[in-house]
Amino acid sequence: MGLLSNSFIIFSILPFFPFLLVYFSHLKWKNNKRNALLVAMDVTTVFLIISVSALFNNIFTSRSGFYLILLFLLLAVGMIGGAQNRIKGKVDVTRMVRAVWRMAFIIMMCSYALFAVIVLFKYIYKSMS
């Protein structure tokens, strides 16, 4: 149990490790670059959400980072579902969830990079004072 929780913590701190691990293992297994990329994005999104929420909580000294991300994901599901309902007259749940999940990957990746730089500068500033 300790190995599982420790690896989850490491993957949450450095979310590019599970991306690379899943990408190369899936590429070796199925030999399909596009599918390997999509599966790696899907798996990494979980770790990015946890990591970005922790970085958000660290930067803004709050405890609501995870709930804020969850709120934005639910709003995105509602907006995309509403758009699908207006355009097609029905909601395709799998396409909607996939679109929100992959959009979350892009947004969380950018947020992770930005927040990591902010935390790094914050740490450097505090250590110099």
C-alpha positions in Angstrom: 0.0 0.0 0.0 2.9 2.4 0.7 4.4 1.9 -2.8 1.0 2.8 -4.3 0.4 5.9 -2.3 4.0 7.0 -2.7 3.9 6.6 -6.5 0.5 8.5 -6.6 2.1 11.3 -4.7 5.2 11.4 -7.0 3.0 11.3 -10.1 0.9 14.2 -8.7 3.9 16.3 -8.0 5.5 15.6 -11.4 2.6 14.9 -13.7 4.7 14.6 -16.8 6.1 11.2 -15.5 2.7 9.4 -15.8 2.3 11.0 -19.2 5.6 9.7 -20.5 5.0 6.3 -18.8 1.6 5.8 -20.3 2.5 7.2 -23.7 5.5 4.9 -24.2 4.0 1.8 -22.7 0.8 2.3 -24.8 2.8 3.0 -27.9 4.9 -0.2 -27.4 1.7 -2.2 -26.7 -0.6 -0.9 -29.5 1.9 0.8 -31.9 -0.5 3.7 -32.5 0.9 7.2 -31.8 -2.4 9.1 -31.8 -4.2 6.6 -29.5 -1.2 6.5 -27.2 -1.2 10.3 -27.0 -4.9 10.5 -26.2 -4.7 7.8 -23.5 -1.7 9.5 -21.9 -3.6 12.8 -21.9 -6.6 11.1 -20.3 -4.6 9.5 -17.5 -2.4 12.5 -16.8 -5.4 14.8 -16.4 -6.2 13.2 -13.0 -2.7 14.0 -11.8 -2.7 17.5 -13.2 -6.0 18.3 -11.5 -4.6 17.3 -8.1 -1.3 19.0 -8.7 -2.8 22.3 -10.0 -5.2 22.4 -7.1 -2.3 21.9 -4.6 -0.3 24.7 -6.3 -3.3 27.0 -6.3 -3.8 26.4 -2.6 -0.1 27.1 -2.0 -0.1 30.3 -4.0 -3.3 31.8 -2.7 -3.2 30.2 0.8 -6.7 28.7 0.3 -8.2 25.3 0.6 -10.6 25.6 -2.3 -8.4 24.8 -5.3 -9.9 21.4 -6.0 -13.4 22.6 -5.6 -12.8 25.5 -7.9 -11.4 23.2 -10.6 -14.4 20.9 -10.1 -16.8 23.8 -10.5 -15.2 24.9 -13.8 -15.3 21.3 -15.0 -19.0 21.1 -14.2 -19.7 24.4 -15.8 -17.9 23.2 -19.0 -20.0 20.0 -19.0 -23.1 22.1 -18.7 -22.1 24.5 -21.5 -21.0 21.8 -23.9 -24.1 19.8 -23.1 -26.3 22.8 -23.7 -24.6 23.5 -27.0 -25.0 19.9 -28.1 -28.6 20.0 -27.2 -29.2 23.2 -29.2 -27.3 22.0 -32.3 -28.2 18.4 -32.5 -31.3 18.1 -30.3 -29.7 15.5 -28.1 -26.6 15.2 -25.9 -23.9 12.7 -26.6 -22.5 12.1 -23.1 -19.4 10.3 -24.1 -18.3 13.0 -26.6 -19.2 15.7 -24.1 -17.2 14.2 -21.2 -14.3 13.4 -23.6 -14.2 17.0 -24.8 -14.3 18.5 -21.3 -11.6 16.0 -20.1 -9.2 16.8 -22.9 -9.9 20.5 -22.6 -9.1 20.2 -18.9 -5.8 18.6 -19.8 -4.8 21.6 -21.9 -5.9 24.1 -19.3 -4.4 22.2 -16.4 -1.1 21.8 -18.3 -0.8 25.5 -18.9 -1.9 26.2 -15.3 0.6 23.8 -13.9 3.4 25.5 -15.9 2.3 28.9 -14.7 1.8 28.0 -11.1 5.0 26.0 -10.9 6.9 29.1 -12.1 5.1 31.3 -9.6 5.8 28.9 -6.7 9.4 28.7 -7.7 9.8 32.5 -7.7 7.8 32.7 -4.4 10.2 30.2 -2.9 13.3 32.0 -4.2 12.0 35.4 -2.9 11.3 33.9 0.5 14.7 32.3 0.8 16.4 35.6 -0.2 14.5 37.6 2.5 
